Amino acid sequence: MHRTLVGWHHAGCQAVGETRVGSEEDALLSSEEEKNMALVRRFLEAQANADLDTLEELLAPDFVDHSLLPGQEPSREGYKQQVAEQIAALSEVRCIIEDQLAKGEKVVTRITWRSIHDRGEYFGLMPRDKEVVVTSMAMHRIVRGKITEEWGEGSGGALEVAQARLEQEVRERERVEEELRVARSIQQASLPKEVPALEGWQISPYYQPAREVGGDFYDFHPLSEGRLGVVVGDATSKGVPAALVMSTTCGMLQLAALALASSSPGEVLERVNEALVARIPANMFVTCFYAILDPGSGSLTYANAGHDQPYLHRNGYAEELRARGMPLGLMPGMSYEEKETILQSGEAALLYSDGLVEAHDPQGGMFGFPKLRALVAEHGEKRSLGDLLLEELYSFVGEGWEQEDDITLLTLRRSVFLS
């Protein structure tokens, strides 16, 4: 830390220690060595006063700095740039020369730098309004009245800086934890508090974010004539941004579903898409599958905004519930294709997010759609389909797996009619 406190108001360089030339036995100062020491004192004072013009004057064109700070170039321009970058960080700097020794072309100076860190970032630390004290030893080589080389070592500030960094990291971690707590509460408020109870139907949701908060969501919308809106979606990204977009989308879907008398899935997605385009960041979007279930007839009318195709277990096969549509929030003026199917006694539809199919085993293999489809075809008649799929997932990824993405599963099953 040969040069860490520069760029200040009301600064100066004070000599309080002994000035020597050569060894203790030298009784007289040579005229040239006296000039060299005076030049170094002037140079240090220029740093303390952020006097870049004087630094330009005293540094030789071929100057080399042998004690570089992170990211610093060794040239004269790099030296001046490093000084200039610290101007915005510190104030009230004092340069105290504790001792100075000269021998030939070289001058060695022991310095104590004092300053207040109150302006800008300093060695990765934000302003703390605290005094920083650093002791440094600098050696300069002077040739024909110009400083051609500098070597430096510093001490005294390392422990203080390390402690300050630790304190800053603790504060940052507390801030992030508070943000996550707020985002988690927002997200939990957006998810259903309970699962609707429909006579003749079993609805089984599962939700597990990859982080404290995530972008997956599911919801239920009670509609007129006993119908139920069912939605599963996924906001791009992870963490707090995804959770906030997810919460916004959930609210818009609820409002759109209640506002539209026809309760058309395609119209709901169209309205939400128009609202989201103007309200979410340009690099984010939401995939969403929206369906309306008529419990009495078993009719399932649905539309899809770029989400993974759900599977319908029917007669020992897994059929895809296909419908065309772009993700929400990408571009205005989108329309969404609507389809309809009838769930018969014992049939089930699986809605899910890509966190399941995109999970990887230790060798890098992906769980994948073919595996999921085969499992739905083989076990779709079981009431515990969701639990079975999770068991297959954990067996596939092995112990020590770190969840890569949010996982959402939602099964709609029509009960078996007993005659």
N, C-alpha and C positions, 0 to 999 in steps of 0.2 A: 504494500500500500504506500508506494513512494509518492503518489500524487492522487489523493482522494478527496480533498476538500478544496474546491475551486469555484469561482463564479459568485461573488458575494458583494453586498452593499457594506459600506463602513468597515472595510477590512484593512489590514496592514501587516507588516512583517517587523517583529521586534527582536533584537539581539540581546539576550540576557546572560549568555554563557561565555566561555573562554574562546578566544580566537587564536589559533596557532598556525605556524607555518613549519612544515617539516617535523623533525623530532624535537623532543623536549630541550635538547642542547642548543638548538638554533636560537640565536639571540636576536637576530635581525630578520626582518621581512624583506624579501626581494621586492622590488618595485612591481615586477610582473605578477608575482603571486598575490600581492596586495590588490592589484587590479582584478585578478581573477576572482578572489573572494568577494570583492565589492560587486562584480558583475553577477555572481550567483545570488547574492542578497537581493540585488535589483530584480533578478529573474524570479525569485521566490515571491517577492513583493508584488510583481506583476500578476502572478498566478492568484495571489490572495485578493487582488483588486480586479480580477477578470480583465486585465489590460492586454487584450489580444494583439494590439499594435506593437507593444513592447516585446511580447513573445516573438512576434514576427521579426522584429529587429535583432533580437539576441540569438535566435536559433539559426545555425548554419543551414544553407540549402540542402546539404547532404546529412543533416542531423539523423541520428539513429537512437531510438529508445529501446533499451535492452530489458526493460521491466514493464511489459505490456499488461494493460487491463483487458478484461474480456471484450473481444471484438475490435480491439484497437489496432490500427496500422502502425508500424514502427517509424514511419517518416515524420517529418516536421508537420505536415498537414494532418496526419493522424493524431499527433500530440495536441495540436491546437483544437481539433475537433473534439477530443476527449475533454479538454478544458471547457469548451463551449457547451457541451452536453450537460455538464454539471452545474452550469451557471443557474439553471432553473431549479436546482434541487436544494441549495443550501444558502443560508444568510449569516450575517454577523461572524464572518470568518476571521480568525486571528492566526498568523503564522509566527511562531516563537522559535527563534534560532537558539538552541541550547548549547551548541558547540560547533566549531568550524576549524578545519585543518586543511592546509594546502601543501602540495608537493609537486613542483614542476607544473605540468599542464593540468593536473587534477586537483579538484577541491571536494572535500568530504564535509557534509553538513548534517548535523543531527537536529531534527525539527519536531516541534509539537504543533499539530494543527488542531484548532478548536472551531466549531461551527454549530449552527442550529439547523437541523433537518426539518424544514417547514415549507418547502416550496414544491418539490416534485419527487418523482421516484428516484431512489438512490440505492444502487446495488440490489435491485429487486424489492426494495422496501418502499412503502408509501409514506408520505410525510407524517412525522410523529411529534413535531414541536419539541424535540429533545436535543440536548447538546451531544455532539459526537466529538470524541477526543481520540486522535490517532498520533502515535509517535512514529516517525519515519527517519530512515538514514538514506541520504542521497549522495551519489558521487557524480560529478560532472567533469567532463574533459573540455577544456577551452583551447582553441587554436585561433590565433590572430583576432582575438576579441569576439569570437563566436562560440557558442556551445555546440559541440559536434556530437557528443554522446552523453547519455544519462543511464545510470544504474540505480536501483532503489529497492529498499526493503522496508516493510512497515510492521508495526505491532501495536497492541493496546486497544485497537478497535474491533479485532476479530471476535472476541467473546461478546462484546456488546452487540455487534451486528448479528451474530448467531442467535443471541437471546431475543433480539427484536424480531428476527425472522420467525422464530418459534412462536412468539406472541402473535405475530401477524397471521401465521398459519392457523393458530387456534381460533382467532377471530373470524377468519375466512371460513373455516370449517363450521363454526357456529352459525354464520350467516347462511351458508349453503343448507345446513340442517334445518334452519328456520324456513327457508324457501321451500324445501322439500315437504316440511310439515304442512305448510299452507297449501301447496299444490296437492298433497295427498288428501287433505280435508276437502278441497274442491272436487277432486276426482271421486272420492267416496260419496260425496253428496250427489254426484251425477249418476252413479250406478244405482240400480233398483234396490230398494230396501228389502223386498220380498218377491217371491216368485208367484205369479198369478195361479190361482187354483181354478182349473177348468174341468168341469165334469167330463170324464171320458178321455182325458189327456194327461200326459206326464211331461212336464217341462223341467229340464235339468241343465242349469248353467254351471260353468267352471271358468274362473278367471284368475290368472297369476301373472302379474307384471314382472318383467326381467329386472327392473330396478325398483326403487322405493315407489316410484310412480311410472305410469306408462301411457301408451297411446291407444291401446285396444279398448273397446267398449262394447257393451250390449245393453239393451233396454227393452221395455215393454210399454205399449201404449193402449190402454183400454179405449175402445171405440164404440160407436153406437151399435145397437142390435146385437150386443154381446160379442162382437168381433174383437180381435186382439192384434195390434201391430207389434211385430217382432223385428229387432234390428241388431246386427252385429257389424262392427266397423273397426277400422285401424287407421290412426293418424300417423303419417310418416314421422321419422325421427324418434327419439326416446327421451325419457326424463321429463323435466318441467315443461319445455315447449310443447311436446306431444300431449302432455296431460291437459294443458290449457286449451289447445285446439280441440282435443277430444271432448272436454267439458262444453265448449262453445257449440260443437256440432250436436251433442246430445240435446242441448236446449233448443236448438233450431229445429231438430227433427220432431221434438215433442210439439212445439208450436205449430209447425207445418201440418202435422198429422191431425191436430185438433181443429185447425183453421179450415182445412179442405173438407167440404161436406161429402165429396165423393170418396174420400179416403183412398185415393188411387196411389199405389206405391211409386209409380213413375212420376206423378205430379209432385209428390212429397220430395223426391230426390231433386227434381227440377228446381223447386223453390229453394231448397237448402243450398243447392249449388250456386244459384245466383247470389244468395246472401254471403256465402263463404268466399267467393271470388274476391270480393272487396274487403274482406276482413282478416284474411290469414296471410302470412308471408309468402312471397312468390315462390319460394323453394319448397313449400309444403303443400300437401293435399291429403284427402281422406278417402279411403276405399270403404264401401258400405253396401251391405245386402239388406234390403228392406222387404218384409213380407207382411201380408195381412191374412190372418187365420180366421176362418168361420168355423167355430167348434162344432156346430150342429151338422153341417154338410161335409166337413173335412176339407173344404176348399182352401187352398193356399195360393194367393195371388202375390207375385213378387216382381221386383226389379233389382238390378244390380249396378252399382257404380264402381266398376273395376275391382270388385272384391273376389276372393277365391270362390270358385263355384261350390255351393253346398252339395252334399250327396243325399239321395233319397234311397233308403233300403226298401226294395220291393221284389218279392218273389226270389230271394236269394241273390239278387244283384244290387249294385250300387249305381244308380243313375245320377248324372249331373243335372242340377237345376240351372240351366243356362239362360242368360238374358244379357243383352249387350248394353253397355253404357260406360262412359268415361268417369274416372274418379272425381269426387267433389272438390271444387275450389281451383281446378286447373284452368278452365276457360268458361266464359259465359255462353249462354244460348244452347246448352246441351239438352238433349232429350234422352229418355231412358225407356227401353223396350220392356213391356210387361208380359209376363207369362202366367199360366195358371195350371195347377195340378190338384188332384184329389188324393188325400191320404186315406187309405182304407184301413180297416181294422188290423192292428199289429204293425203297421208301417211306421217308419221313423225318418225324419230329416235331420241331418247333422250340419249345423252352421259352425264355422271355425275361422280362426285367423292363421296367418302364415307362420306363426311361431312354432307350431307343431311340425308342419311339413318341412320347414327349413332348418330344423335342428340337425346337428352333425354328430356322428360317432367319433371315437378317438382317432380313427384312421382318416377322417375327413369326409366320409360318406354321408349323404343327406337322407333323412327319413323319407321324404318325397311323397308325391301324390299317388303313384301306383301302389305303394305300401298302404297308405291310408285307405285308398279305395278298396283294396283287397280285404282289409280288416273290417271295413263297414259291410262289405258283401257277406263276409263270413259270420260276423257277430252282430249284425244290425238288429236282429230280433231280441237281443238281450236288453233288459231294462237298464243294466249298468254299463252301457256302451261307452260312456265318457270315462268311467273308471278303468275299463279295459284298455282304452286307447292310451291313457296315461301310464298304465303298467307297461305297455308295449314301448312307449317312448323312453321310460327310465331304463328298461332293459337294453334298448338300442344305444343310448348315449353312454351308459356305464357309470360307475362311481366317479365322483369328483367332477361331474359335468357342471359347467357354469352356463346357466340359461342365457341364450343369445338374444331372444326376443320375447315379447309378451305372448302369452298363450291364452286363447279364449275358445271354449267349446260350449255349444248350446244344442241340446237335443230336444226336438219336438216329436213326441211319440203318441200315436193314437192307440188307445187301449184295445185289447182283444175283446170283442163282443162275445159274451157267453150266452148260448141259446138255452 
